[in-house]
Each structure stands twice: as structure tokens, then as C-alpha cells.
């Protein structure tokens, strides 16, 4: 759960999202979950921060329940298979009920909402030799209507039902509708609130995936995925390819999961991203506080030598940071000894929340590349706990204090840490 101490992290994101649009797609099962009132509070908070919101909802669970009430078996519940005439009528009833529940919830939180006829649909047609009858596809979105609502502080609530130019209704897949709304309105985020909680790998939920990674995962595991996860991942990839920079798949039943996904680096579900989500760059004055905080963590873990904030401010130009969504989560420094064509790799630290993600290796590679560009022939570092890592992953060899530049050796002798000296001959690599 988010704590008051997380407020600073939240505030870092606010300027980036102010007056931008989030499309939030809510599965029907989430609308009936006990956590739904909390989600509405989260949406109210987003609106208070001037984040615009458009809602798209599904109704699969409600279609199943309403079908049982009339003693029928629906031909399809997700809008991806065949929708016969009876199933369409059940789907319309179920969708209207879900829409009304969402509008009730918005009103209870002093938010204005409306269900516009903004989605024009056409029949999906005959696919694989099968007539899909009343299953439809989005033909176009009335962008002007939706923009007008958003500009007047009214939240559009879009159901999984589309209407054609002749007034005929079609059952739509809500995941597909959400993509069309997001790309048409230029949303910065598309957020799927579902019961899956993200895309799962061997070690649990995968926190971040590029669109290319997600597409490869889809090709490899398609046969193993349940229908709901398959549609989420398929449309997430499509959204990324068609211009939506961030797609999130999270568990809508988790209290504050929406805020945790939006306002924290690590998130709570799976983020699928298109543009540069992670980057290494040289540190700037504005990064002094973040670098100092990271190094303090390393000092407490006895991994790094003590450095004051003044020390860091004085040499901030020698540091570089690894960002996740523009927030520094790891750092390192390259201290030059130009008279001897040597440089020291120092202050390498990765926030504990981001360990075992390959960030340390990226920091080492960046430092080595930077050193080479500056004509460094020998790169060295000192370590007490990560010796094996530097040797096995970084290609360093064990050295001695004699390998240090005289000025650095003097400091080494005085601090008494007896760190292992590690050396990498760049000229030989």
C-alpha cells in the first residue's frame, strides 16, 4: 500500500501527466469486486491532479450471469467469437448494467460521467469460414464528441457495444475498443484492470516488457495463454505499435494497485512500453539528491565508501545515472587519472528494488565505453563484497594496491578498508 512517504515519488510524476489522458479499461469482474469503490477513489485522485480519464469497460462476467437468469448459454462472452442474436440481447443488457454501476460510482465521488454513442461498429463478418453474426469491430471513434466531453471535465464511459450507421448493435471486445479510444485520443497510458494481474514468467509477474519482447512472448506462449490474457497481450502489442507509449496490465482487485502502477517506478503489474523507458546518462546538478540517496543505501549495506552530499555536489559531473521512466534508480562514477591513462569505476549501486534486472551490467558497460572514449588504458575499481561479480561479469582481474595511481593509493592506505583492487586492461580487450 502507498504510504505518506510515497508522496514525494507521486509528485515527481504529476507534471508529466497533467492535462494528459489515461484510458482505463475495466473488466466486468472488477466492477463487481470489493475493491471497485477504491478504484473510483483512485480515479478521483487522478482527476484532482488534472489527469484526464476515459473509461472503457467489459461485461463478460455479467453476460454469463444474465444468460443463466434466462436459461441460455451465450455463444460468446468476450466479443471475440460468434455472437448470435440471443447473446447480443444479453450482452446489451449486461453492458447497460455495468455502465450504470460505473456512472453511479462516479457520481458518488463527485465526478461527472456519461455514456456517449461515440463508437461506430461494423460486422466482423466471416472469419475462417465462420459467420460471426453480431460480433463487431470498431469502424471509427467520434473523436470530437469525446474531446468535447473531456474538455468539460466529463468522463466518457464506453461500453463493449458498437452501433453501425443503420442503428444496428454489435458486441465488441472491450480490450480492442480501449486500444481504439487510446490511439484516437492520443492517450499517454492505456491501463487494463483485470484479474490476471500481469503477464507471468518463470519468476512471477514480468514487470516491464518492450513491445518487441511482448510480441515474442506472444508467439512463444500463445497456446498456453487463457483467452482473457491472450486478448490483453495481443491488444497491448497492437496499442504499442499504433502509438500508445505505455500499456499497463494490472490486477484491479489490489487496493491502490492503480496508483502503485502509475506513480511508482517498479509498478504492480506488467508495463509494455514503446519508447525509451530505461536510459543511462551523465548526472546533472538536479541529480545530486537522488545520487546521494542511492549512495547512502550502499553505505548502510557497507558496500560503498562514505561520501557526503558536498562531496557528490563537487564531483557530480563524474557520475552517471540509470533511469527508469526518468527517475534515477542506480548510479556509478568514473574518476579520471589522465596523467596515467587510468580511471576508477566507483560508487556503483543499484536500488534494492531493481536488483537482478541486469542494471549493474549496463552500468559497467557504460563506464567502460565512456573510459575508452576518453583514452583510458586501465580501468580499476575497489570492492569488498562484489568481487566475484566484477571478475565474472565485468571481466576484471584481481590486482594489488601497486596497480593504483599514487594519489589513489595514498587514500586507499589511509581508509583501512582493505578493499580488493580489481583491474581491467582496456587496451587488451
N, C-alpha and C positions, 0 to 999 in steps of 0.2 A: 504494500500500500504506500501511496505517496505521503510523505511527511512534510511538515512545515519547512524542514531543512532543504526540501527539494525545490522550494520557491525560486531560489536563485537560478537553478537549471531551467525551470519553466520560463522565467523571464528572458533567458537568452534566446528562446525561440520566438517570442511574441512579435518582435519587429519583422521577422521573416515571414510570418503568416498573416499579419494584419491586412485586412481587406482582400485576402486571397480566399479561394474556395476549396473546401473539402467536400467530396461526395462520399457519403457514408451509406453503405449497403447493409441492410439489416435482415438477416434470415428470419422467417416467421417464427422459428423455435425460440429465437432470442427475445422477440416481443412478448412471449408468454413466460419467459424466465423471471425469477425473483429479482434478478439484477437489472431488469429493464428500467425501473424508475431511476436507478443510479446512472444509467447511460443517458437518460434525459437530463439529469443534473449536469453531467459532463458536457453535453451539447449546449446547455445553457451557459456554462462557463466559457466554452469556445465563442459563443455569440457575444458574451460580455467583453471578450478580448478582441472583438471586431473581426473574428474569423467567420467568413460566410459558410453556410452549410446547406447542402441539398441532400435529402434523404430518398433512398430507393429501398423498397422492401420486397421480400419474398413472401410466400404463403404456403409452402409445401406441407408443413405440419397441419395447418388449418384446412387445406384441401383434403388431407387424409381424414381429419375428424369430421368435417361436414359430409364427406362421402359416406362415412359409417352411419351418420344420422339418417340418411335417405336410403340406406341399404344398397349401396352400389360400390363397385370397385373402380377407382379412377384409372383411366388409361395411361395417365402420366401425372406426376406431381410437380416436376421441376421446370416444365416448359422446354424440355429437350427431346421428348419423344412424341408420340401421336396423341393429340388432344381431340377426343370425339365430342359430339355436341353436349352430351350429359356432363362430361368432365369440365367443359368450358363453363357451363352454368354454375357448377360447384366452385370452380376457380374464381369466377366473378364474385360470388357470394363471400367466399373466404377472403379474397383480396380486399373487398369493401370493408369487411370486419376489421382486418388488420390496419387498414388506412385509418379507420375511425379511432381505433385504440391509440394509434400514434398521435393523431390530432388531439385526442383527449389529453394525452400525456404532455404534449407541447403546451396546451392551454393551462394545465396545472402548474407549469413552470414559467408562466407569463411570456410564452413565446407564441408568435403568430405563425400559423401554418395553413397550407391549402393544397388540395389535390387537383392539379390542373390537367387538362387533356392535351399535354404537351408532346406526347409520343405517338407518331403516326406509324402504323404497322402494315405489313403485307404478309400474305401466307408464306410459310416456309416452303410449301409446295411438296413435290415428290422427291424424296431423298432416298437413294439406294433402292429405288423401285417401290418405296412405300409412301403413300399419300399421308402427310402429317395433319391433314384436315384443318383444325382450328389452332394449331401451333403456328406462331408467327415470328417474324423478325422485325427489328426496328428499321423503318424506312428513313425517317428523318425525325429530328428533335426541334421543337419550336423554341429556338434559342432566344428570340426576342421576348417571348412570354416569360421564360424562366429568368432572364436577366432583369426584367421589369419587377418580378416578384422579389428577387434578391436585393435589388436596389432600394426597395421599400421595406426591407427588413422582414420579409415574409419567407418562411422556409417551405420550399416545394417538397411535397411528399408524393413520390412517383410509385404507383403500383405495378405489378407484373402483368398488366393488361394493356394492350395497344388497340387503337381503333383505326380502321382504314378510311379512305375518303368517302366511302359509301355508308359509313356508320356501323360497319361490322366489327365485332370484337375478336381479339386473338390472344391466346395465352402466350406470354413471353417468359424467357428465362431472366430472372432478376439480375443475375451476375452480368449478363450481356447488356441489359438495359443500363446498368451502372457504368459500364465502360463507355457507352454512347453518350451518356449525360456528362461524364467526366471529361472526355476529349472534346465534346462540343462546346462546353463552357470553360475550357482551359483550366481545369482543376489542378492544384498542385499535389493533391493527395486523393487517392481512392482507397477507402478503408472498408474491408469486408469484415463484418461482425458475424461470426458463425460459431458452431460448436466444435469445429476441428481444431482451432487454436494455433494454426500454422502448418507449415509443411514439415514433415518429420524425416529425419535422417537417422543414421545408426546411433547417434548420441543424443537423440531427442529433437526438439524443435530447432530447425535451421533458422538462425536469427537474420541473416542477410544473404540475399542471392541477387546476382545480376540477372537481367532478362535472359542473357545467354545461358547462365547456369540453370535458370528455371526451365528454359526450353529443353536443355539437355536432360534435366531430371525428368521432365515430362516424357521425353522419348524413351528413356530407360525404364521408367516405372509405371507407365500408363496402365498396363494390365493389372497392376497391384492396387491402384487407387480406387476408392469408392467414388460413386458418381458425384457427390457434392464436392469432394476435394478436387476431383478432375475438372469440374466446371470452374471452380475458383482459380485453379492454377492456369488453365487454358486461357481464361479471360484476363488474368493478371498479365500473362505474357503478351496478349494482344494489346492490352492497355499500354504497356511499356513501349511496344513497337509503334504505337499510334500517337505517342506524345505525352502520356501521363508519366511524370518523372518518378513518382513514388506510389507503390501499391502495397498495402498492408493487409495481411490475413491474421486476424486475432480472435481469441475466444471472448465472445461477448458476454459470457457468464461470469467473468472475472471482475470483481469490484475494482474500479479505477483502472481497468485494463486499457481502456481507450486513451485516457490521459497518460498512462505509463508508456504507451506506444508512441504517442505524438510528442511528448515533452521529455523524453529521455533518450540517450544515445543507444542504450542496449535494447530498449523496447521490450514487448511482452510476447510478440508473435513472430511472424516472418515478414520481413521487408524485402520487396522485389524492386530494384531500382535500375534506372537507365543511365543517368548522368553520373559524374564522379562523386560518389558517396564517401570514398576514402581518399585521402591525399596526404603526401608529405611535403612540407615546405619549410623554409627557413623561418625561425621565430622572429617576431616583431615586438616592439615595446608593449603592445597590448597583451602579449602572451606571458609577461613576467609572472603574473599571479597564477596562471594555470601551470606554468613550468615549476614554480616554487611549490605548489600544492603536490604535484607529482613527485618531486624530489623528496619532499617531506615524507611521503609514503615510503619511499625507498630507504630513507634514513631510519624510519621506525622499524623497518624489516631488516635493518643492518646490512642492506645491500649496497648503499651508496654512502659516500663521504659527506659529512655535514657541509651544507652551503647555505649562507644567509640570503635573504631576499636582496640585500645590497650587492652581494657577490653576483647574483644572477642578473640584476639590472645592469651591472657594469659590463658583463660579457654576454648579454642576450644575443648579440649578433653571431655568436659561435654556436648557438643552439638551433635545433630544428625540431619540429613537432609533427606528430602523426594525428591527423584529424579524422573524426567520424562525424559526418554531417556538420562539418565546420566547427566542431568542438575538439580541442586537443585532449587526447586520451593516452598519449605516450610521447616521450621526448628522448633526445640524445644531444650530445655536443661533440664538436670536433675542434680541439685545441691545437693550433698550428705551432710548429717549431721550425720555421722556414730555413734557419741557418744550417740545419742538419737534414733537411728534406724529410722530416718526421712529423707525425701528427698523432695526437692521443684521442681515442674514442672514449668518451666519458659520459657519465650521468644517463646511461641508457636505462629507461624504466617504462614499463607498461602498466597502466591501471589494472588492478586485480580483476576487474570486471571484463577485461578484454584479453586475458591470458589465453594461451593455446589457440590463437587465431592466426598465427603467422606474422604478427605485427613486429615482433622482435627481429625476425629475419629481414623484414623490409627496412627496418631502421639500420641494420648492419650494412645491407646492400647500398642504401642511400649514402651512408657515411663513406663507404669505400669508393663509390663513384665520385663523390664530392672531393675526396682526398686525391684521387687520380687526376681530376680536372685541375687541381692546384699543384700538380707536380710532385706530390708526396711519394717517396720511395718506400718508406716503412711506416706502417700503421701499428700502434700498440695500444693496449688497454690494461687496466688493473682490475682484478676481480678476487673476491673471497668466496662467492657462492655459485657463480655461473661459469666456472672454469670449463667444465665439460661442454657446455653449450657453445662457448666461443671456439673451442677446439673442433668439436664435431660439426657444428652448424656454420660457424663463421670462417673455418679454415685457418685459424690461428695456431701457432705452436707455442710450447712453453718457453719462456725466456727467463732472463735474470735481471737484476737491477742494473747490471752493466749495459743493458740494451737501452736504458732510458737516457734522454738528454740530461746533461749535468744539472741544469736548474730543476728539472722534474725529479731527478734522483735525490736532490737535497730535500725536497718536500717529502718524498717517499720515506727517507730515513727518519725524518722528524715525526711523522704522524704515527709511526709504530704499529700500523695495521697489518704489516707483513703480507700484503696482498700479493697474489701470484701475478707476475708480469707475463703478458701474452703478446706475441709479435706476429705480424703478417707482412711478408715482403712483397709489396705490390709490384715491384719490378720483375718478379719471377712468375707472376700469375698471369 
